[in-house]
Amino acid sequence: MRVYKQTAKALDVLLSREQRLVYSLCREEISDVVLAQRANLPLDFLQSILIHLLEQNLIEVVVGTPNAPTAEPKATDPLATTKAQLMAALEAELGEKAKKYQAEVEGKQSLSELEEWSLKLVLKLRLTISQKAAEALEARVKALFK
């Protein structure tokens, strides 16, 4: 179990609805278990949000146990890191609709396969959902796979 709290850094990045909710709940020191209950989010999904907020230096760990997740995923697994960043980008651009792509993201076995799928998704979004979301996602995907 870890206890989190907002940092003094100004909020200058766009966050998804769930990320904003977790960020606002961290105004006071709060544990990850209580966060999951108050935000009504599964603990594993909450952990990915917390990792993203830690990477952005929007929250900090006040108290933690040794086996709790850290802000840096395993350095030996760049695929897992990229998957988490891609899901964060999808959630930021698509909101709740991003969840339907999570299984596909997790099913990719290599970075090249993930990149190819991401670019195809951008094209699909451009044709079906929103030009604006597709353009924003495309910029994030290109930055992610550079």
Salt bridges, closest charged atoms under 4 A:
GLU93 OE2 - ARG140 NE 3.21
GLU96 OE1 - LYS99 NZ 3.43
GLU116 OE2 - LYS120 NZ 3.19
GLU138 OE1 - ARG126 NH2 2.55
GLU138 OE2 - LYS142 NZ 3.61
